[in-house]
Amino acid sequence: MYLRKQQLDFLPLDNLCDLPEPEFIESLEKITIKQHHKWMLPQLVKYFSGWQILPDGLETVKYNCKTNLDKSLYRLTRIPRSCLIETQTKTPEYSQLVPLILLAHKQYQNKLYESWRAYPKLEWLLEPQLYQALHTPQPSLTNEQLLEILNRGLGEIRGKPRKSASSYKIYKLKDTPLNNLPHLLQTMMLQNWLCNPQLRHKNMIVNPQNWDQPTEPLQEYKVLKPTQELLPWQL
């Protein structure tokens, strides 16, 4: 899709606002919206920073969604972030674990994520998958127990252990306390995929106990430096 200007109001979204979700997502694919994510998502966050916050989430959405474009831009927060970004591990600052509306008010109004915890009808402002993860009781497990579950679930590929950072989902959880938890809560607890300490970003919520603070790494991660061949006089 060619745009005359890289601006939100140049995206052809006005007529999509009332479509059922499958058709809404299909229409976004037709206009190849993913190819615009680098400029679109920062602008979307800036746009939400201008929203007036009312006593509850539903009132806030109704008040701020005046035009069809407003409604479509809001709906971008309600669908999986993979519909907007090709590879989330390359753009973690706007990934599925980032609450775009809350981020807008954190960046531009200095309103911490934690300040929203008791906000009425927050489910209308927080991404559905993230809301579910943050409002599901979390089982109490030690780091050792979590590491054991993680390592068993990662398994191997061609005889080598799968990498935690590149593993979107952890399997073999059937006989563990994590089995029936929402996917994003499993990810937060096991620190795989976007929650891996080497990938997570300050914009994310990765800790259900404190939405502004990351959890301690389950294990130590070392930054590997490239090996350099020594010169004769350095031997």
Backbone torsions as a table, in degrees:
resi	resn	phi	psi	omega
1	MET	NA	128.5	178.2
2	TYR	-95.8	133.4	176.6
3	LEU	-118.7	139.7	177.9
4	ARG	-68.6	-33.2	178.0
5	LYS	-139.6	145.9	176.9
6	GLN	-85.8	73.9	179.8
7	GLN	-136.3	148.9	-177.5
8	LEU	-57.3	-38.6	-176.6
9	ASP	-75.3	-3.2	174.2
10	PHE	-95.4	-7.6	175.4
11	LEU	-74.1	133.8	-178.5
12	PRO	-79.1	70.7	-174.8
13	LEU	-109.4	-13.3	-172.0
14	ASP	-53.4	-40.6	-174.7
15	ASN	-86.9	5.3	-176.3
16	LEU	-99.6	-9.9	-165.3
17	CYS	-61.4	-29.7	-176.1
18	ASP	-102.7	6.7	-179.3
19	LEU	-70.6	146.0	170.0
20	PRO	-58.0	154.0	-172.4
21	GLU	-54.9	-44.7	179.6
22	PRO	-58.1	-42.3	179.7
23	GLU	-71.1	-34.4	177.2
24	PHE	-61.6	-48.0	179.9
25	ILE	-65.5	-41.2	178.7
26	GLU	-61.3	-39.5	179.1
27	SER	-67.0	-36.2	176.5
28	LEU	-64.4	-37.5	177.8
29	GLU	-65.0	-38.5	-178.9
30	LYS	-65.2	-32.1	179.0
31	ILE	-93.5	11.7	177.6
32	THR	46.4	54.3	-174.5
33	ILE	-65.6	-26.2	-178.5
34	LYS	-59.9	-31.9	-176.3
35	GLN	-70.5	-8.3	-178.9
36	HIS	-107.9	8.2	-170.5
37	HIS	-64.6	-28.6	-174.9
38	LYS	-63.9	-37.0	177.0
39	TRP	-98.2	-29.3	-174.6
40	MET	-67.3	-45.5	-174.5
41	LEU	-68.0	-42.6	173.6
42	PRO	-60.2	-39.0	178.3
43	GLN	-67.9	-34.7	179.1
44	LEU	-65.0	-42.5	177.4
45	VAL	-62.0	-44.7	177.9
46	LYS	-60.6	-41.0	178.5
47	TYR	-59.9	-46.4	-178.5
48	PHE	-67.8	-22.1	178.5
49	SER	-65.4	-20.0	179.1
50	GLY	-88.2	-3.5	178.7
51	TRP	-67.5	138.0	172.8
52	GLN	-84.4	128.1	-177.7
53	ILE	-91.5	120.5	-178.9
54	LEU	-100.5	-178.7	-173.4
55	PRO	-60.6	-22.3	174.5
56	ASP	-145.3	167.1	-173.4
57	GLY	-64.0	-40.6	-178.7
58	LEU	-66.5	-43.6	176.7
59	GLU	-59.6	-41.2	-178.5
60	THR	-61.7	-46.0	-179.8
61	VAL	-63.4	-47.6	-178.5
62	LYS	-60.7	-41.4	-177.4
63	TYR	-67.1	-40.7	-173.4
64	ASN	-87.9	-16.4	-180.0
65	CYS	-95.0	78.2	-175.8
66	LYS	-89.4	-37.9	-177.5
67	THR	-107.2	167.1	176.4
68	ASN	-62.2	-35.3	177.8
69	LEU	-65.8	-42.9	176.4
70	ASP	-54.8	-45.6	-176.8
71	LYS	-65.2	-41.9	179.4
72	SER	-67.4	-39.5	178.8
73	LEU	-64.0	-39.7	175.9
74	TYR	-62.4	-41.2	-177.9
75	ARG	-65.4	-20.9	175.9
76	LEU	-63.1	-24.5	178.8
77	THR	-83.1	-11.1	-173.5
78	ARG	-96.7	-7.2	-177.9
79	ILE	-107.0	161.8	178.0
80	PRO	-55.3	137.5	-178.4
81	ARG	-63.6	-19.8	176.7
82	SER	-65.6	-16.4	176.1
83	CYS	-76.0	-14.8	-176.5
84	LEU	-114.1	-21.8	-176.5
85	ILE	-127.6	132.2	-178.5
86	GLU	-67.7	-50.6	-178.0
87	THR	-131.5	105.4	-173.5
88	GLN	-69.3	-28.1	179.4
89	THR	-67.3	-17.5	176.5
90	LYS	-92.4	-12.4	178.7
91	THR	-134.5	57.2	-174.4
92	PRO	-64.1	-23.3	-177.0
93	GLU	-68.2	-12.3	176.5
94	TYR	-130.1	24.0	-174.1
95	SER	-75.3	-176.1	-176.9
96	GLN	-60.4	-24.1	-179.1
97	LEU	-87.9	4.5	179.4
98	VAL	-104.0	118.7	177.8
99	PRO	-82.5	103.5	-168.3
100	LEU	-60.7	-42.9	-178.3
101	ILE	-69.0	-42.9	178.6
102	LEU	-67.1	-37.1	177.4
103	LEU	-61.0	-40.2	-179.9
104	ALA	-57.5	-42.5	-177.4
105	HIS	-81.8	-18.7	173.0
106	LYS	-76.6	-43.9	-177.5
107	GLN	-71.5	-42.1	-171.4
108	TYR	-103.0	-20.1	-179.2
109	GLN	-119.8	3.5	-179.5
110	ASN	56.8	35.4	178.9
111	LYS	-98.7	111.5	-176.0
112	LEU	-64.4	151.5	175.3
113	TYR	-56.0	-42.6	-176.7
114	GLU	-59.2	-26.7	-177.6
115	SER	-69.0	-12.4	180.0
116	TRP	-92.4	-7.2	-169.2
117	ARG	-54.1	-41.9	-177.3
118	ALA	-100.2	11.1	-178.5
119	TYR	-67.9	127.4	-177.6
120	PRO	-62.3	138.4	177.5
121	LYS	55.3	42.0	178.6
122	LEU	-61.8	-23.6	-178.3
123	GLU	-58.0	-19.1	179.0
124	TRP	-83.4	-15.0	179.7
125	LEU	-108.7	-22.4	-177.5
126	LEU	-98.4	137.1	179.1
127	GLU	-51.0	135.6	-174.0
128	PRO	-53.2	-46.7	-179.2
129	GLN	-64.5	-38.5	-179.5
130	LEU	-71.3	-41.2	177.5
131	TYR	-58.5	-45.8	-180.0
132	GLN	-60.7	-42.7	-179.5
133	ALA	-63.8	-38.8	-175.1
134	LEU	-82.0	-12.8	-177.6
135	HIS	-118.4	23.2	173.6
136	THR	-109.6	130.3	179.5
137	PRO	-53.8	135.1	-176.4
138	GLN	-101.0	122.7	178.1
139	PRO	-65.6	147.1	-179.3
140	SER	-88.8	113.8	-179.7
141	LEU	-134.1	147.5	177.5
142	THR	-78.2	163.8	175.9
143	ASN	-58.0	-39.2	-179.7
144	GLU	-63.0	-42.6	178.6
145	GLN	-65.3	-42.0	180.0
146	LEU	-65.5	-40.8	178.4
147	LEU	-64.0	-38.2	178.3
148	GLU	-64.2	-43.4	178.3
149	ILE	-64.7	-42.3	-179.5
150	LEU	-62.4	-51.1	-176.6
151	ASN	-63.6	-37.1	177.9
152	ARG	-68.4	-39.2	-177.8
153	GLY	-74.3	-28.7	180.0
154	LEU	-68.0	-42.0	-179.2
155	GLY	65.2	-155.5	-176.5
156	GLU	-132.8	156.5	172.0
157	ILE	-127.5	119.7	-179.1
158	ARG	51.0	42.7	174.9
159	GLY	82.9	-1.6	179.3
160	LYS	-115.7	143.9	179.4
161	PRO	-59.9	136.5	174.9
162	ARG	-65.1	147.3	-178.8
163	LYS	-84.1	134.2	-179.4
164	SER	-60.8	-42.4	-174.7
165	ALA	-66.3	-27.4	-177.9
166	SER	-100.1	5.0	-178.0
167	SER	-97.7	102.6	-178.8
168	TYR	-61.1	-38.0	-177.5
169	LYS	-135.7	145.4	176.6
170	ILE	-103.2	128.3	-177.8
171	TYR	-101.2	-174.3	179.9
172	LYS	58.3	42.1	179.3
173	LEU	-103.5	4.7	-172.3
174	LYS	-54.0	-43.0	-176.1
175	ASP	-99.7	26.8	-179.1
176	THR	-120.3	162.7	177.8
177	PRO	-66.1	-10.3	-178.0
178	LEU	-90.9	-6.8	-168.9
179	ASN	-53.1	-47.5	-174.0
180	ASN	-99.1	12.1	179.3
181	LEU	-77.9	154.8	173.7
182	PRO	-57.4	147.9	-176.2
183	HIS	-53.8	-45.5	-176.9
184	LEU	-68.4	-29.8	176.2
185	LEU	-70.6	-39.8	173.7
186	GLN	-57.4	-43.6	-178.7
187	THR	-64.0	-42.5	178.0
188	MET	-61.4	-43.8	-175.0
189	MET	-72.8	-38.2	-177.4
190	LEU	-90.6	-9.8	177.2
191	GLN	57.9	39.1	173.1
192	ASN	-98.8	175.6	178.5
193	TRP	49.4	-128.5	-174.6
194	LEU	-64.9	-21.4	-178.7
195	CYS	-86.9	-1.3	174.5
196	ASN	-62.1	132.8	-177.2
197	PRO	-54.0	-23.5	179.7
198	GLN	-80.2	-12.8	-177.8
199	LEU	-115.5	-30.6	-170.1
200	ARG	-63.0	151.4	-173.1
201	HIS	-122.5	153.0	-177.7
202	LYS	-61.0	-21.6	178.6
203	ASN	-73.9	-17.5	-175.3
204	MET	-79.1	157.0	163.2
205	ILE	-103.9	113.9	-177.7
206	VAL	-121.5	-2.3	-176.1
207	ASN	-127.7	106.3	-179.4
208	PRO	-61.0	-21.0	-178.3
209	GLN	-84.4	-26.4	178.1
210	ASN	-149.4	105.6	-171.3
211	TRP	-68.0	-14.8	-178.9
212	ASP	-102.9	-10.2	-176.7
213	GLN	-116.5	136.4	175.9
214	PRO	-74.3	156.7	172.7
215	THR	-77.3	158.6	175.4
216	GLU	-67.1	142.8	177.6
217	PRO	-58.9	141.1	177.6
218	LEU	-66.6	-28.7	179.4
219	GLN	-146.2	165.5	-178.4
220	GLU	-78.4	135.4	176.7
221	TYR	-116.3	128.1	179.5
222	LYS	-104.0	137.0	175.1
223	VAL	-81.0	117.7	-177.0
224	LEU	-82.6	128.3	176.8
225	LYS	-94.5	140.1	179.4
226	PRO	-62.9	138.4	179.1
227	THR	-74.0	144.4	-178.4
228	GLN	-124.2	132.5	-179.8
229	GLU	-70.2	130.2	-179.1
230	LEU	-74.7	143.6	173.5
231	LEU	-79.8	158.1	-175.6
232	PRO	-52.1	-42.2	-176.5
233	TRP	-78.6	-1.9	176.3
234	GLN	-97.9	-5.0	179.1
235	LEU	-78.9	NA	NA
